[in-house]
């Protein structure tokens, strides 16, 4: 099983507002950058969308180490998800995305690591810049 590192971040201007996300997949020093956004969303949705879209890009089962500055994403994946599933996502925010996460994570071994945002971690900083740029694209198109 290949070992993949995933750095990811999400951004929302206004929260809710225009949002963007970015994921950087790394395997054997090869990087793949993925990004996107939405016109009206929240920061937590974009944080989770970065993980989902990045996992969708994997072509085979992998061991994935996620690095995110979102406690919501990291704790959700590592700690809360099993309980949320048992309760059929009752009173859980973003159940649609968490269900999608369950689908795209199937077959992978995943562990999420929380990292402090804006602490100089190169790929996290890059994800932050790209996610904000994606959000700005949607914010600008909404003003036109």
C-alpha positions as CSV (number, residue, x, y, z in Angstrom):
1,X,0.0,0.0,0.0
2,X,1.4,3.4,-1.0
3,X,1.9,6.0,1.6
4,X,0.5,9.4,0.6
5,X,0.8,12.7,2.5
6,X,-2.1,15.1,2.1
7,X,-1.9,18.7,3.2
8,X,-5.2,20.5,3.0
9,X,-7.0,23.7,3.9
10,X,-10.3,25.5,3.4
11,X,-11.4,29.1,3.5
12,X,-14.6,31.0,3.5
13,X,-15.0,34.8,3.1
14,X,-17.8,35.7,5.5
15,X,-18.4,32.2,6.8
16,X,-20.8,31.7,5.2
17,X,-19.7,33.3,2.0
18,X,-17.6,32.5,-1.0
19,X,-15.3,29.6,-0.2
20,X,-12.3,27.8,-1.5
21,X,-10.3,24.7,-0.7
22,X,-6.9,23.2,-1.6
23,X,-5.3,19.8,-1.2
24,X,-1.7,18.9,-1.9
25,X,-1.0,15.2,-2.4
26,X,2.6,14.0,-2.1
27,X,4.0,10.7,-3.0
28,X,7.8,10.1,-3.4
29,X,8.4,13.8,-3.7
30,X,5.9,14.1,-6.5
31,X,3.1,16.7,-5.7
32,X,-0.4,17.0,-7.1
33,X,-2.3,20.2,-6.3
34,X,-6.1,20.2,-6.3
35,X,-8.4,23.1,-5.6
36,X,-11.9,24.4,-6.1
37,X,-14.6,26.4,-4.4
38,X,-18.2,27.4,-4.0
39,X,-20.2,30.6,-4.2
40,X,-21.9,30.2,-0.7
41,X,-20.4,27.9,1.9
42,X,-18.6,27.7,5.2
43,X,-15.1,27.3,6.3
44,X,-15.7,23.8,7.8
45,X,-17.4,22.6,4.5
46,X,-14.4,23.8,2.5
47,X,-11.9,22.1,5.0
48,X,-13.8,18.8,4.6
49,X,-14.2,19.3,0.8
50,X,-10.4,19.6,0.5
51,X,-10.0,16.1,2.0
52,X,-12.9,14.5,0.0
53,X,-11.7,15.9,-3.3
54,X,-8.1,14.9,-2.6
55,X,-9.1,11.3,-1.7
56,X,-11.2,11.1,-4.9
57,X,-8.0,11.7,-6.9
58,X,-6.3,8.6,-5.5
59,X,-6.5,5.7,-8.0
60,X,-5.8,2.8,-5.5
61,X,-6.0,2.1,-1.8
62,X,-3.4,4.1,0.1
63,X,-2.1,4.8,3.6
64,X,-2.9,8.6,3.9
65,X,-1.5,10.9,6.5
66,X,-3.6,14.1,6.5
67,X,-2.2,17.4,7.8
68,X,-4.8,20.0,8.4
69,X,-5.2,23.1,10.6
70,X,-8.9,22.2,11.1
71,X,-9.7,20.5,14.4
72,X,-13.1,19.9,13.0
73,X,-11.7,17.7,10.2
74,X,-9.0,16.0,12.3
75,X,-11.2,15.2,15.3
76,X,-14.1,14.3,13.0
77,X,-12.0,11.7,11.2
78,X,-10.0,10.3,14.1
79,X,-12.5,10.5,17.0
80,X,-16.1,11.5,16.3
81,X,-17.0,9.8,13.1
82,X,-17.8,6.4,14.5
83,X,-20.2,7.8,16.9
84,X,-21.8,10.1,14.3
85,X,-22.3,7.0,12.1
86,X,-23.9,5.1,14.9
87,X,-26.3,8.0,15.5
88,X,-27.0,8.3,11.7
89,X,-25.5,11.8,11.8
90,X,-28.2,13.2,14.1
91,X,-27.4,16.8,15.0
92,X,-24.2,16.7,13.1
93,X,-23.3,19.6,10.8
94,X,-22.5,18.8,7.2
95,X,-23.8,15.2,7.2
96,X,-23.8,15.2,3.3
97,X,-20.1,15.8,3.2
98,X,-19.3,13.3,6.1
99,X,-21.3,10.6,4.2
100,X,-19.2,11.4,1.1
101,X,-16.1,11.2,3.1
102,X,-17.1,7.7,4.3
103,X,-17.5,6.7,0.6
104,X,-14.2,8.1,-0.7
105,X,-12.2,6.9,2.4
106,X,-13.3,3.3,1.9
107,X,-10.3,1.1,1.3
108,X,-7.7,3.7,2.5
109,X,-6.0,3.7,5.9
110,X,-6.3,7.3,7.0
111,X,-5.0,9.3,10.0
112,X,-5.5,13.0,10.4
113,X,-2.9,15.2,12.1
114,X,-3.8,18.6,13.4
115,X,-1.2,21.3,12.7
116,X,-1.2,24.9,13.9
117,X,-2.2,27.2,11.0
118,X,0.1,29.9,9.9
119,X,3.0,28.3,11.6
120,X,5.4,28.2,8.7
121,X,4.7,24.7,7.4
122,X,5.4,25.1,3.7
123,X,2.6,23.0,2.2
124,X,0.0,24.2,4.7
125,X,0.9,27.8,3.9
126,X,0.6,27.0,0.2
127,X,-2.8,25.4,0.7
128,X,-4.0,28.4,2.6
129,X,-2.9,30.8,-0.2
130,X,-4.6,28.7,-2.9
131,X,-7.8,28.1,-0.9
132,X,-8.1,31.9,-0.3
133,X,-7.5,32.6,-4.0
134,X,-10.2,30.1,-4.9
135,X,-12.6,31.8,-2.5
136,X,-11.7,35.2,-4.0
137,X,-12.6,33.9,-7.5
138,X,-16.1,33.1,-6.3
139,X,-16.4,36.3,-4.4
140,X,-15.5,38.4,-7.4
141,X,-17.8,36.5,-9.8
142,X,-20.7,37.1,-7.3
143,X,-20.0,40.9,-7.5
144,X,-20.2,41.0,-11.3
